[in-house]
Amino acid sequence: MEKELEKKIQYLKTTNEIENIILNIEDIINILEKKREERKMGNKRNTYQTWEDYLIEGTATLKNIPNIQDKDTLIKYETEITTQKLSELYETPISGNFDKNHLYQIHKYLFQDIYDWAGTTRTVPMMKQTVFLEPQKIEPFITVVLKELKTELDKIKDEYQLANCLSTLFYSLTFAHPFRERNGRTIRELIRQLIKSIDFEFGSYDIDYSRINQQSIAMGINCAAPMFITPEFQKSLIKIKKNSK
């Protein structure tokens, strides 16, 4: 297996593992070779004013465009679609300025065949192990975070500062939690595209999410402490060449 294909498969494998979806290399290759399943898409567009509005009535299954009623079947369908689409983005990233629109375009690309809310801001309050940002504050917050990112990137002088910048970005976007679901894959893909797009004076980098301890990430998010995340991002950075400037 050629090195670049091996790296891509590792990325797809890790991204799914972080979402508690276990795929081996053969599973991923089969998904990538599989023709996308054609499903009849409904014309109805839902409105979302409460948490329950996102769910099929009487179930824990998210409302979805192909109208899959069973939660496990939906997860399998979603896994196949998003794995294929992440593979496509690995080869051909979405062009953008790493702003709010860029983030939303990635989410829409990954999930637009599955959810009619793909690429749109969630409309309901959300809490898991931590409380996320209120819906009305999400878009202004993300706009500022990604605008400040561009200023911070210009100040970076070494690998640690790069890791700290990425961990702060990851924490901030996770705290915002802009979408009803599927935030993690979208944020990780934005960061992957970001790191691949920049040549720093001290080198150029790729990122390997399999090196990150997810318990440390969860601690950093739940404790509102990005400093727990920075060492994990530093471990994940892979220097790929020396900058010749």
Residue pairs with C-beta under 8 A, 6 or more apart in sequence:
1 9
7 206
8 87
8 90
8 91
9 25
9 28
9 29
10 208
10 210
11 86
11 90
11 192
11 208
11 209
12 23
12 28
12 83
12 86
12 87
12 90
13 23
13 24
13 25
13 28
13 210
14 208
14 209
14 210
15 86
15 185
15 188
15 209
16 22
16 23
16 79
16 83
17 23
17 210
18 184
18 188
18 209
18 214
19 184
19 185
21 75
21 79
23 31
23 79
23 83
28 83
31 79
31 80
31 83
31 84
32 83
32 84
32 87
34 80
34 84
36 80
36 81
36 84
37 77
37 80
39 65
39 66
39 77
40 66
41 65
41 66
41 113
42 65
42 66
42 67
45 116
46 53
46 54
46 63
46 116
46 117
47 53
48 54
48 117
48 122
48 123
48 124
48 180
49 123
49 124
50 124
51 124
53 124
54 62
54 63
54 117
54 124
54 180
55 61
55 62
55 63
56 62
56 63
56 69
59 69
59 71
60 71
61 68
61 69
61 70
61 71
61 74
62 74
62 115
62 180
62 181
63 115
63 116
64 74
64 114
64 115
65 113
65 114
65 115
65 116
66 77
66 113
66 114
68 74
68 77
74 114
77 114
78 111
78 114
81 110
81 113
81 114
82 110
82 111
82 182
82 185
85 109
85 110
86 110
86 185
86 189
89 106
89 109
89 110
89 189
89 193
93 193
93 196
93 197
94 102
94 105
94 106
94 109
94 193
96 102
96 105
98 146
98 149
98 150
98 190
98 193
98 194
98 197
99 143
99 146
99 147
100 139
100 142
100 143
100 146
102 146
102 190
103 142
103 146
103 173
103 178
103 186
103 187
103 190
104 119
104 120
104 178
105 119
106 186
106 189
106 190
106 193
107 118
107 119
107 178
107 179
107 182
107 183
107 186
108 118
108 119
109 119
110 118
110 182
110 185
110 186
110 189
111 118
111 119
111 182
112 118
112 119
115 180
115 181
115 182
117 179
117 180
118 179
120 179
121 135
121 138
121 139
121 178
121 179
122 135
122 138
122 177
122 178
122 179
122 180
123 135
123 180
124 135
124 180
125 132
125 134
125 135
126 132
126 177
126 180
129 218
129 221
129 222
130 175
130 221
130 222
130 224
132 175
132 176
132 177
133 141
133 175
133 176
133 177
138 176
138 177
138 178
139 178
141 172
141 176
142 173
142 176
142 178
145 169
145 172
145 173
145 176
149 165
149 169
152 165
152 168
153 165
153 198
155 161
156 162
156 165
156 200
157 201
157 202
158 202
159 202
159 203
159 205
159 234
159 237
159 239
160 230
160 234
162 200
162 205
162 237
163 230
163 231
163 233
163 234
163 236
163 237
164 226
164 230
164 233
166 191
166 194
166 195
166 207
166 233
167 220
167 226
167 229
167 230
167 232
167 233
168 226
169 191
170 187
170 191
170 217
170 226
170 229
170 233
171 220
171 221
171 226
171 229
173 183
173 187
173 190
174 183
174 184
174 187
174 221
175 221
175 224
177 183
179 186
188 209
191 207
192 207
195 205
195 206
195 207
195 237
196 205
196 206
198 204
199 243
199 245
200 243
201 243
201 245
202 243
203 239
203 240
203 241
203 242
203 243
204 239
204 240
204 241
204 243
205 237
205 238
205 239
205 240
206 237
206 238
206 240
207 233
207 236
207 237
207 238
208 236
208 238
209 236
211 232
211 235
211 236
212 232
212 233
212 235
212 236
213 232
216 228
216 229
216 231
216 232
217 228
217 229
217 232
219 225
219 228
220 226
220 227
220 228
220 229
221 229
